[in-house]
Amino acid sequence: GAEGFFDYTISLDLTGLDPSTASIFGQWALDNGGADILLNGVSTGNSNGNGFGGFTDFSIAANEGDTFLQGVNTLTFRVENGPGGGVGPTGLRVEFLSSTAAMIPEPTATALLSLAILLATRRRHRNG
C-alpha cells in the first residue's frame, strides 16, 4: 500500500438494544500505526503505537462518553501506513473480547406488565 491513512470498517447492529448501555472491549494490532478508532465517524481516543509489535487494548463505552446509536453503528479503525516516509503492506487484526448492551423492553411487554400490576393492585383492594 501507499503511504497514508487506510480505514477498515465494520458495522454493528444495536436494533432492539439500549445504545446508552453499549460497550466493546478488544485489542488491535496493525502495520504500521493505529491513528484512531472512530465510532460513527467520531474519535474514541484509542490509538495504537505498537504497530505489528503486539496487541493494544481498546475500549469503547457509552458510559465513557462514546455515542452508540440505535440501529446500525460503524466502527472505523484508522491505520497509518509508512509513517516517516516508508511504504509497504498495510494490515489490521482486531479481536473483540467482550461486548454488552441491554435489551430495550418492547412496548407491548411494558404495557402487559403495567396491566398486570394494575389488575393485581385492584384485586388486592377488592379483597382487602
Beta strands, then each sheet from edge to edge (+ up, - down):
strand 1: 4-13
strand 2: 23-31
strand 3: 33-39
strand 4: 42-43
strand 5: 56-61
strand 6: 72-81
strand 7: 91-100
sheet 1: 1+ 6- 3+ 4-
sheet 2: 5+ 2- 7+
end
